[in-house]
Amino acid sequence: MSAALALQLTAAAGALAGPWSLASSTSSPSAAPVARAAAGVQPADGPVVLSAAGLWAGAIPLAPLSVGPDGALEVPATADGLGWWSAGPRPGEPGAAVVVGHVDLNGRPGVFAGLGSASPGTLVVVGRGPDAVRFRITGVARYPKADFPTEEVYRPTAASELRLITCGGRFDRRTGHYEDNVVVRAVRA
């Protein structure tokens, strides 16, 4: 990662640009911080994911999430919750807004259970009424957590973009975590 980008992300996030520490340059699986559940996070007064054809049902409030002292982005406390990285842009503002949710949690399917099967062209609507912002999915990728492309996912963008992130791949019963992350990219439609 370039020093200029690291500085931009560090300033924007108060020392971190997402669920993976900028200071961590190792690809060792044990070096990747684990996301922490957000305790008592309340939904934001703004963005609400209204629809994503066939991916989830209904309007789901986005809870603001922050980065903890361990360098991990908080995650929603429930399987049916979504959160957005509140140190980054809000969905619809210039830049890449990051929304995270569970694929499953404690044996319950998560709101992002079908995210890995998203298709380019699928419309995602964030907000309500005349203030709603529409995004079109442009790509779906899966990355080993140890090789997560932090710079690519969190880098500043001039246009309004959306990143939807969940866990995926093989579930490691020994660690209690999935080995990969699914990242869906979308641009303003």
C-alpha positions as CSV (number, residue, x, y, z in Angstrom):
1,M,0.0,0.0,0.0
2,S,1.3,3.4,-0.8
3,A,2.2,5.7,2.1
4,A,-0.1,8.4,0.8
5,L,-3.1,6.0,0.7
6,A,-2.2,4.7,4.1
7,L,-2.1,8.2,5.5
8,Q,-5.5,9.0,3.8
9,L,-7.1,5.9,5.2
10,T,-5.6,6.4,8.6
11,A,-6.8,10.0,8.8
12,A,-10.3,8.9,7.7
13,A,-10.6,6.1,10.1
14,G,-8.6,7.3,13.1
15,A,-5.9,4.7,12.6
16,L,-7.6,2.0,10.5
17,A,-9.5,1.7,7.3
18,G,-11.7,-1.3,8.0
19,P,-11.6,-4.7,9.5
20,W,-7.9,-5.3,8.8
21,S,-5.1,-3.3,10.3
22,L,-3.2,-1.1,8.0
23,A,-0.1,-1.9,10.1
24,S,-0.4,-5.6,9.3
25,S,1.5,-6.4,6.2
26,T,1.9,-10.1,6.9
27,S,-0.2,-12.8,5.2
28,S,-0.2,-15.1,8.1
29,P,-3.7,-16.3,9.0
30,S,-3.0,-15.8,12.7
31,A,-2.1,-12.2,12.1
32,A,-5.5,-11.2,10.8
33,P,-7.6,-9.4,13.4
34,V,-11.0,-10.9,14.1
35,A,-14.0,-8.7,13.8
36,R,-15.8,-7.9,17.1
37,A,-19.5,-7.8,17.6
38,A,-20.9,-4.4,18.2
39,A,-22.7,-4.2,21.5
40,G,-25.7,-2.1,21.8
41,V,-25.3,-0.4,18.4
42,Q,-28.5,1.5,17.4
43,P,-29.6,1.9,13.8
44,A,-28.5,5.1,12.0
45,D,-31.1,7.7,11.3
46,G,-30.2,7.6,7.6
47,P,-29.5,4.8,5.2
48,V,-31.7,1.7,5.1
49,V,-31.1,-1.1,2.6
50,L,-34.5,-1.4,0.9
51,S,-33.9,-4.0,-1.7
52,A,-31.5,-6.2,-3.5
53,A,-33.5,-8.5,-5.7
54,G,-33.4,-12.0,-4.3
55,L,-30.5,-11.4,-1.9
56,W,-32.5,-10.4,1.2
57,A,-36.0,-9.3,2.1
58,G,-37.3,-6.0,3.5
59,A,-35.8,-2.8,4.7
60,I,-32.9,-3.4,7.1
61,P,-31.6,-0.4,9.2
62,L,-27.8,0.2,9.0
63,A,-26.1,0.5,12.4
64,P,-23.0,2.7,12.5
65,L,-19.9,0.6,13.2
66,S,-16.5,1.7,14.2
67,V,-13.0,0.2,14.6
68,G,-11.9,-1.0,18.0
69,P,-8.5,-0.6,19.6
70,D,-7.6,-4.1,18.3
71,G,-7.9,-2.8,14.8
72,A,-11.0,-4.8,13.9
73,L,-14.2,-3.4,12.5
74,E,-17.2,-4.1,14.7
75,V,-19.8,-6.4,13.1
76,P,-23.6,-6.4,13.7
77,A,-24.5,-8.1,17.0
78,T,-27.3,-10.1,15.4
79,A,-27.7,-12.3,12.3
80,D,-30.3,-10.1,10.8
81,G,-28.4,-6.8,11.3
82,L,-26.3,-4.7,8.9
83,G,-23.7,-2.2,9.7
84,W,-21.8,0.5,7.9
85,W,-18.3,1.7,8.5
86,S,-19.2,5.1,10.0
87,A,-15.7,6.6,9.6
88,G,-16.1,6.2,5.9
89,P,-18.6,7.8,3.6
90,R,-22.3,7.2,4.1
91,P,-23.9,5.3,1.2
92,G,-24.6,7.9,-1.6
93,E,-21.7,10.2,-0.7
94,P,-18.6,10.3,-2.8
95,G,-16.3,7.4,-1.9
96,A,-16.7,3.7,-1.1
97,A,-19.3,3.1,1.6
98,V,-18.7,-0.2,3.3
99,V,-21.6,-2.3,4.7
100,V,-21.0,-5.5,6.6
101,G,-23.4,-8.3,7.7
102,H,-23.3,-11.9,8.7
103,V,-23.6,-14.9,6.4
104,D,-24.7,-16.8,9.5
105,L,-24.4,-16.4,13.3
106,N,-24.9,-18.9,16.1
107,G,-26.6,-21.4,13.7
108,R,-29.0,-18.8,12.2
109,P,-28.7,-17.7,8.6
110,G,-27.5,-14.1,8.3
111,V,-28.9,-11.3,6.3
112,F,-26.0,-11.7,3.9
113,A,-26.4,-15.5,3.5
114,G,-27.0,-15.1,-0.2
115,L,-24.5,-12.4,-0.9
116,G,-22.0,-14.8,-2.5
117,S,-24.5,-15.6,-5.2
118,A,-25.1,-11.9,-6.1
119,S,-24.9,-11.2,-9.8
120,P,-23.5,-8.2,-11.6
121,G,-26.4,-5.9,-12.6
122,T,-28.4,-6.6,-9.5
123,L,-29.8,-3.3,-8.1
124,V,-29.3,-2.4,-4.4
125,V,-31.3,0.5,-3.1
126,V,-30.1,2.4,0.0
127,G,-32.4,5.0,1.7
128,R,-36.1,5.8,1.6
129,G,-38.3,7.7,-0.7
130,P,-36.9,10.5,-2.8
131,D,-33.6,10.3,-1.0
132,A,-33.0,6.7,-2.0
133,V,-29.7,6.0,-3.8
134,R,-29.5,3.1,-6.3
135,F,-26.4,1.1,-6.8
136,R,-25.7,-1.6,-9.5
137,I,-23.5,-4.5,-8.6
138,T,-20.5,-4.7,-10.8
139,G,-18.6,-7.6,-9.2
140,V,-18.5,-10.3,-6.6
141,A,-15.2,-11.7,-5.3
142,R,-14.0,-14.0,-2.5
143,Y,-10.6,-13.5,-0.8
144,P,-8.8,-15.4,1.9
145,K,-9.0,-13.3,5.1
146,A,-5.2,-13.4,5.3
147,D,-4.9,-11.8,1.9
148,F,-7.8,-9.3,2.1
149,P,-7.3,-6.5,-0.4
150,T,-7.7,-3.6,2.1
151,E,-6.4,-1.0,-0.3
152,E,-8.7,-2.0,-3.1
153,V,-11.8,-2.2,-0.9
154,Y,-11.3,1.0,1.2
155,R,-9.4,3.3,-1.2
156,P,-10.9,6.7,-1.7
157,T,-13.0,7.0,-4.9
158,A,-14.3,10.1,-6.6
159,A,-17.7,8.5,-7.4
160,S,-20.2,7.1,-4.9
161,E,-19.6,3.4,-4.6
162,L,-20.8,0.6,-2.3
163,R,-19.0,-2.4,-0.8
164,L,-21.0,-5.2,0.8
165,I,-18.9,-7.6,2.9
166,T,-19.5,-10.9,4.6
167,C,-17.7,-14.1,5.5
168,G,-17.5,-17.0,3.1
169,G,-15.6,-20.1,2.0
170,R,-14.9,-22.9,4.4
171,F,-15.9,-22.7,8.0
172,D,-13.0,-23.6,10.3
173,R,-14.5,-25.3,13.3
174,R,-11.1,-25.1,15.2
175,T,-11.1,-21.3,15.0
176,G,-14.9,-20.7,14.8
177,H,-14.5,-18.5,11.7
178,Y,-14.9,-18.6,8.0
179,E,-11.6,-18.6,6.1
180,D,-12.6,-16.1,3.4
181,N,-14.5,-12.8,2.9
182,V,-17.0,-12.2,0.1
183,V,-16.8,-8.6,-1.3
184,V,-19.5,-7.3,-3.5
185,R,-18.8,-4.0,-5.4
186,A,-21.4,-1.7,-6.7
187,V,-21.5,1.7,-8.4
188,R,-24.2,4.3,-8.4
189,A,-26.8,3.5,-11.0
